[in-house]
Each structure stands twice: as structure tokens, then as C-alpha cells.
Amino acid sequence: MADTPQDLWRGLSSIARAALQTRDYSGGSLGERLQQTGRVEAKELVGGIPPEVGIPGVEVFHRRVFHQRYRGYFSEFAREGQGRVGDIELWPKQWATAKMSAGTSKGFHIHPPFIPEGTTPEAWFQRLFVQDPLNYSLRPYDKEQWDVMFFIQGICEMFLIDERAGMPRKKMRFIIEGDDLRGENNVGVVIPAGVAHAIRSASSQDLIMVYGTSTVFLPENEGRIEHGIETPETPPDWEKFWNLA
């Protein structure tokens, strides 16, 4: 084996050596990968996200998928009052489904948190998620939109950013696999109001999701941030021809 990188690549031309790069496979801590490279699989977050790296209120919980060879598969999303969704006393008032074509993305969306009269956002979030985080009855699910997301086909890369006033701006970036890819990355995800979320369809398959919301959908409660990726770009030469007088 060559002793130095220079010796290792000495058989290449000077042009190739000048342009050469290698990949860093050293990984990093969970926090570093969650906030930077995104090389985190959902299974690493199941069972409790370390508080020093997790976004308060975000939950990632395992789902069982039952495959039958030559027939297909069966899976459950959630049962009211049971499992992790039951633990946090959340049950959606509306369910919906969506499909994202392979290779497309959903830009950052965010829902406004409810702030009670007589308190500040900073003090309210401190009470909910720092001082009394296990008192789930305090959470105003019926006054703000929390999402519970499930993926039944494809691979999702999820991006989360805590944008609640006074809270540390933590970020989480991780991979979820759909039910058609049975394994430990079959999970459900709970996303609180005030946490920006974006999704990328990360495989050659369409991404199909089912999600529940703690309130019924109201257009005024859907904020968008950096969502230009949802608008396809027209080729410049097409634009030029289209705009001819």
C-alpha cells in the first residue's frame, strides 16, 4: 500500500489529481449527522430522541408491516389511545393522502402555534416543552395543527427545523422508508406546530404518504418558506420563444 495520498494517486494525470476528491465515511455523532449531512436513518430515532439533539415535540415511532410473499402486505398507521400517539394524547381530526412523483420535493411548510392570552410565546413554549414536557394535556392540539405522517411507498428524506420563538433552532434531517420496503425504517412521525418541515422523494419510485392533522385544514394556517422547488422551471429557450411579440 502507498504511504501517502500523493503516492496512492501518482498513476493519474496531474489534471485528474488536481480535481480529485474522496468521500468522508467517518460518519459523525448523531447530532452532527442530523443537523449536517443527513446520513441518519429513522430507526436511529425510534424509542426516544436524545434531548440534546431532538426537537421538542417531534416523535419518531416504529410501525409493523406484515408482508406476505406473493400477495402483498398489511400495515397499521395508529390506533386511537394506543401506542406513541396515544401516549401523547393526540388523535387527528382529519386524514389525507398525497403522492410526490419520484425526484420531486415539497418545500418548507409551517403551521402557526397557538399562544394563550396573557403569556408570551417564549414563556409558553418553556412551560410546554421544558418545565412540564410530560403533561401532554397542556398541548392545544385542537387550536393548532400538528401533523402525524406515514409513508407507504418510496423513500422520504425529511427536513425539520424548530422555528418557535425562544426555542433553540434545532434541525433534523433523516431517511424514512415506505411500507413497500419492510424494515426498521418504517416509522410514523409527529411534527408540532411551529416546526418547519420539507420532504424530498429520494428514490426512483413515487413517494406516497398518509397523514393526519390535529385540526381540519385551513389555508390561512399553512405558511410556506423557501418553496420555489415546487414550481417547475421553464427552459430559458422556451421562455424566450413564448415571450416573443
C-alpha positions as CSV (number, residue, x, y, z in Angstrom):
1,M,0.0,0.0,0.0
2,A,1.2,3.5,-0.7
3,D,2.3,5.6,2.3
4,T,0.7,8.9,1.4
5,P,-2.3,10.1,-0.7
6,Q,0.2,11.6,-3.1
7,D,1.8,8.2,-3.7
8,L,-1.5,6.4,-3.9
9,W,-2.7,8.5,-6.9
10,R,0.6,9.1,-8.6
11,G,-0.6,6.9,-11.5
12,L,-3.1,9.6,-12.5
13,S,-2.6,12.6,-14.7
14,S,-1.9,15.9,-12.9
15,I,-5.3,17.2,-14.2
16,A,-7.1,14.3,-12.6
17,R,-5.1,14.6,-9.3
18,A,-5.9,18.3,-9.1
19,A,-9.6,17.6,-9.4
20,L,-9.7,14.5,-7.3
21,Q,-11.9,14.3,-4.2
22,T,-12.7,11.5,-1.8
23,R,-15.7,10.9,0.4
24,D,-15.5,11.1,4.2
25,Y,-17.0,7.8,5.6
26,S,-16.2,8.6,9.2
27,G,-19.9,9.4,9.9
28,G,-20.0,11.6,13.0
29,S,-22.2,11.8,16.0
30,L,-26.0,11.5,15.8
31,G,-26.3,15.3,16.4
32,E,-23.8,16.1,13.7
33,R,-25.5,13.8,11.1
34,L,-29.0,15.1,12.0
35,Q,-28.0,18.7,11.5
36,Q,-25.5,18.5,8.7
37,T,-25.0,15.5,6.4
38,G,-28.5,13.9,6.9
39,R,-26.9,10.4,7.0
40,V,-29.4,9.3,9.7
41,E,-31.9,6.5,9.3
42,A,-35.3,6.8,11.0
43,K,-34.6,3.7,13.1
44,E,-31.9,5.6,15.0
45,L,-34.5,7.9,16.3
46,V,-37.1,5.4,17.5
47,G,-37.5,4.9,21.2
48,G,-36.6,8.3,22.2
49,I,-34.5,11.1,20.6
50,P,-31.7,12.4,22.8
51,P,-33.0,15.7,24.1
52,E,-29.7,17.5,23.3
53,V,-30.3,16.8,19.5
54,G,-34.0,16.3,19.2
55,I,-36.7,18.9,18.5
56,P,-39.2,19.1,21.4
57,G,-42.5,17.6,20.5
58,V,-41.2,15.6,17.5
59,E,-41.8,11.9,17.7
60,V,-40.5,9.1,15.6
61,F,-42.2,5.7,16.3
62,H,-41.8,2.3,14.8
63,R,-44.6,0.7,12.8
64,R,-45.0,-3.0,12.0
65,V,-45.5,-4.0,8.4
66,F,-46.7,-7.6,7.7
67,H,-45.6,-8.8,4.3
68,Q,-47.0,-11.9,2.6
69,R,-44.9,-13.3,-0.1
70,Y,-46.6,-13.4,-3.5
71,R,-49.6,-11.4,-2.1
72,G,-48.6,-8.0,-0.7
73,Y,-48.5,-6.5,2.8
74,F,-50.7,-5.1,5.6
75,S,-49.8,-2.3,8.0
76,E,-51.5,-0.1,10.5
77,F,-51.0,3.6,10.9
78,A,-52.2,4.1,14.5
79,R,-54.9,3.2,17.0
80,E,-56.7,5.9,19.0
81,G,-55.5,5.9,22.6
82,Q,-52.7,3.4,21.9
83,G,-49.0,3.4,21.1
84,R,-47.0,6.6,21.0
85,V,-49.8,8.7,19.5
86,G,-51.9,7.5,22.5
87,D,-49.2,8.3,24.9
88,I,-49.0,11.9,23.9
89,E,-52.9,12.2,23.8
90,L,-53.0,13.1,20.1
91,W,-55.6,11.9,17.6
92,P,-56.1,13.5,14.2
93,K,-59.4,15.2,13.2
94,Q,-58.6,14.9,9.5
95,W,-56.8,12.3,7.4
96,A,-55.4,12.8,3.9
97,T,-53.1,11.2,1.4
98,A,-50.6,12.6,-1.1
99,K,-48.3,11.4,-3.8
100,M,-45.0,13.0,-4.8
101,S,-43.5,11.9,-8.1
102,A,-40.0,10.4,-8.0
103,G,-37.3,13.0,-7.7
104,T,-39.6,15.9,-6.6
105,S,-39.7,17.8,-3.4
106,K,-42.1,19.6,-1.1
107,G,-40.8,22.9,0.1
108,F,-40.8,24.0,3.7
109,H,-44.2,24.3,5.3
110,I,-45.1,25.5,8.8
111,H,-48.2,25.9,10.9
112,P,-48.7,28.8,13.4
113,P,-48.5,27.8,17.1
114,F,-51.4,28.8,19.4
115,I,-50.3,31.2,22.2
116,P,-52.7,31.7,25.1
117,E,-53.7,35.2,26.2
118,G,-51.6,36.7,28.9
119,T,-48.4,34.9,28.1
120,T,-45.5,35.3,25.7
121,P,-44.6,32.7,23.1
122,E,-41.2,32.2,24.8
123,A,-42.8,31.5,28.2
124,W,-45.5,29.3,26.8
125,F,-43.0,27.0,24.9
126,Q,-40.8,26.8,28.0
127,R,-43.8,25.6,30.0
128,L,-44.9,23.1,27.4
129,F,-41.5,21.6,26.4
130,V,-39.0,22.4,29.2
131,Q,-40.8,22.8,32.5
132,D,-43.6,20.3,32.1
133,P,-42.9,18.2,28.9
134,L,-44.8,15.1,30.0
135,N,-48.0,16.9,30.7
136,Y,-49.5,16.3,27.3
137,S,-52.9,17.6,28.4
138,L,-51.4,21.1,28.2
139,R,-50.9,20.8,24.5
140,P,-53.5,22.8,22.5
141,Y,-53.9,20.2,19.7
142,D,-57.4,21.5,18.9
143,K,-56.1,25.1,18.4
144,E,-53.0,24.4,16.2
145,Q,-52.1,22.0,13.5
146,W,-49.9,19.0,14.5
147,D,-49.1,16.5,11.7
148,V,-48.7,12.7,12.0
149,M,-47.1,11.4,8.8
150,F,-46.8,7.9,7.5
151,F,-45.2,6.7,4.3
152,I,-46.5,3.7,2.4
153,Q,-44.3,3.7,-0.7
154,G,-40.9,5.1,-1.7
155,I,-38.1,6.7,0.3
156,C,-38.6,10.1,2.1
157,E,-35.8,12.4,3.2
158,M,-37.4,14.6,5.8
159,F,-36.1,18.0,6.9
160,L,-37.3,19.6,10.2
161,I,-36.3,23.0,11.7
162,D,-37.6,24.3,15.0
163,E,-38.7,27.9,14.4
164,R,-40.7,28.5,17.6
165,A,-39.8,31.8,19.4
166,G,-37.3,31.3,22.1
167,M,-36.6,27.7,21.3
168,P,-33.1,26.6,20.1
169,R,-33.1,26.4,16.3
170,K,-32.5,22.6,16.1
171,K,-32.6,20.8,12.8
172,M,-33.3,17.2,12.0
173,R,-32.7,15.5,8.6
174,F,-33.3,11.8,8.2
175,I,-34.5,9.0,6.0
176,I,-37.8,7.1,6.2
177,E,-38.7,4.1,4.1
178,G,-42.2,3.3,2.9
179,D,-44.1,0.1,3.8
180,D,-43.1,-1.5,0.5
181,L,-39.6,-1.6,1.9
182,R,-40.2,-3.5,5.1
183,G,-37.7,-2.8,7.8
184,E,-36.8,-0.8,10.9
185,N,-37.2,2.5,8.9
186,N,-41.0,2.0,8.6
187,V,-42.0,4.8,11.1
188,G,-44.6,7.4,11.8
189,V,-43.5,11.0,12.6
190,V,-45.2,13.6,14.7
191,I,-44.5,17.2,13.8
192,P,-45.6,20.1,16.1
193,A,-46.9,23.5,15.0
194,G,-44.1,25.9,14.6
195,V,-41.7,23.3,13.2
196,A,-40.9,23.9,9.6
197,H,-40.9,20.7,7.5
198,A,-39.9,19.8,4.0
199,I,-39.8,16.4,2.2
200,R,-37.8,15.0,-0.7
201,S,-38.8,12.0,-2.7
202,A,-35.4,10.2,-2.5
203,S,-35.8,7.1,-4.8
204,S,-36.8,6.2,-8.3
205,Q,-40.3,5.4,-7.0
206,D,-43.2,7.8,-6.4
207,L,-43.5,8.7,-2.7
208,I,-46.9,8.0,-1.2
209,M,-47.9,9.3,2.2
210,V,-50.9,9.3,4.5
211,Y,-51.1,12.0,7.2
212,G,-53.4,13.1,10.0
213,T,-53.8,16.6,11.3
214,S,-54.9,17.6,14.8
215,T,-57.2,20.3,13.3
216,V,-59.1,20.4,10.0
217,F,-57.1,22.0,7.2
218,L,-57.4,25.8,7.0
219,P,-55.4,27.5,4.1
220,E,-54.5,30.5,6.3
221,N,-52.7,28.2,8.7
222,E,-50.3,26.9,6.1
223,G,-47.2,29.0,5.9
224,R,-44.6,28.4,3.2
225,I,-40.9,29.1,3.4
226,E,-38.4,28.6,0.5
227,H,-40.9,26.5,-1.5
228,G,-39.8,27.5,-5.0
229,I,-38.7,24.0,-5.7
230,E,-42.4,23.1,-6.1
231,T,-42.6,25.2,-9.2
232,P,-41.0,23.6,-12.3
233,E,-38.6,25.8,-14.2
234,T,-39.4,26.5,-17.8
235,P,-36.3,26.1,-20.1
236,P,-34.9,29.5,-20.9
237,D,-35.2,29.0,-24.7
238,W,-38.9,28.1,-24.2
239,E,-39.4,31.3,-22.2
240,K,-37.7,33.3,-24.9
241,F,-39.9,31.8,-27.7
242,W,-43.0,32.1,-25.6
243,N,-42.5,35.8,-24.9
244,L,-42.0,36.8,-28.5
245,A,-44.4,39.6,-29.5
